[in-house]
């Protein structure tokens, strides 16, 4: 467990281990005292398998999607969040191995990449140079 990291109590409404399935949708919550900073929507699902079963955590049935919880946390919590992380009682329990990837040889330059406008058809005119 990451005891040195701050708690994010809004993430887990009970004492079950939950996996972070998604985050996004940043917005100010108008009409509340918490509107000093934007809030980030987070979706957490309870596990149906052991939290240390790395193989089973990769399967679609490892979480109970019917009991997913959507909540909002302060945007300041973003550096603590990772898709696939496991949380319990507002604390990150683990970041499973499948969340890590290392690229030994990776070159991102203007000659190896293109920027394509989102939603555009894949044509030469949609590529920015």
Secondary structure as GFF3:
##gff-version 3
##sequence-region A 1 129
A	DSSP	three_ten_helix	9	11	.	.	.	ID=ss1
A	DSSP	beta_strand	18	27	.	.	.	ID=ss2
A	DSSP	beta_strand	39	47	.	.	.	ID=ss3
A	DSSP	three_ten_helix	56	58	.	.	.	ID=ss4
A	DSSP	three_ten_helix	60	62	.	.	.	ID=ss5
A	DSSP	beta_strand	63	74	.	.	.	ID=ss6
A	DSSP	three_ten_helix	75	80	.	.	.	ID=ss7
A	DSSP	beta_strand	85	88	.	.	.	ID=ss8
A	DSSP	beta_strand	91	95	.	.	.	ID=ss9
A	DSSP	three_ten_helix	97	99	.	.	.	ID=ss10
A	DSSP	beta_strand	115	116	.	.	.	ID=ss11
A	DSSP	three_ten_helix	124	126	.	.	.	ID=ss12
A	DSSP	beta_strand	127	128	.	.	.	ID=ss13
###
